[in-house]
């Protein structure tokens, strides 16, 4: 069913399989990701939606995920969409520095909703910064530290795939960027109250009625400044 929808509606349909905040992040990415023959890394790419979007813009795109199944799904979607300039590799971002010689440098790095899963977040951002070409940029999103927690949200003591911290303030994120030798260009809020509440409702319905992944919700774009 999903493959038929992807073939029919193209890349944008992949965003609609996610929750409303995913749609918000896609809109934000469209604002800042540069098109053309650039090298783009998607660190923590999940099932590859944003990697494929970068490739559609003409970028030579590489997605990294530790999840073998996610990489398989991403490769399948690239084939369905006829995208040949996107590749995916299985790797643990906690050891990203040991991969640097093999993957080279990038003009743009996407790192969405990943850093909050890793205890040594400063180490990760430092490793990402060393993969940038001169003048390159990192586009990073993470939860706001004091957001209103949603249904099933929790923080884990261990790196078991869940969040190891609630999130960051802009000031905390700025400090991490500075420590990694990066200059913070802009800091914004991406998802607002309505997106979060729709996401919360989806989680509750899934908990009550089971898997609702077949049901596409066309999200309402919101932004909280």
Secondary structure as UniProt FT lines:
FT   HELIX           2..9
FT   HELIX           12..16
FT   HELIX           20..32
FT   STRAND          39..43
FT   TURN            46..47
FT   HELIX           49..56
FT   TURN            57..58
FT   STRAND          60..65
FT   HELIX           68..81
FT   STRAND          86..90
FT   HELIX           93..99
FT   HELIX           100..103
FT   STRAND          106..112
FT   HELIX           115..117
FT   HELIX           121..129
FT   TURN            130..131
FT   STRAND          132..141
FT   TURN            145..146
FT   TURN            151..152
FT   HELIX           170..179
FT   TURN            180..181
FT   HELIX           193..209
FT   TURN            213..214
//
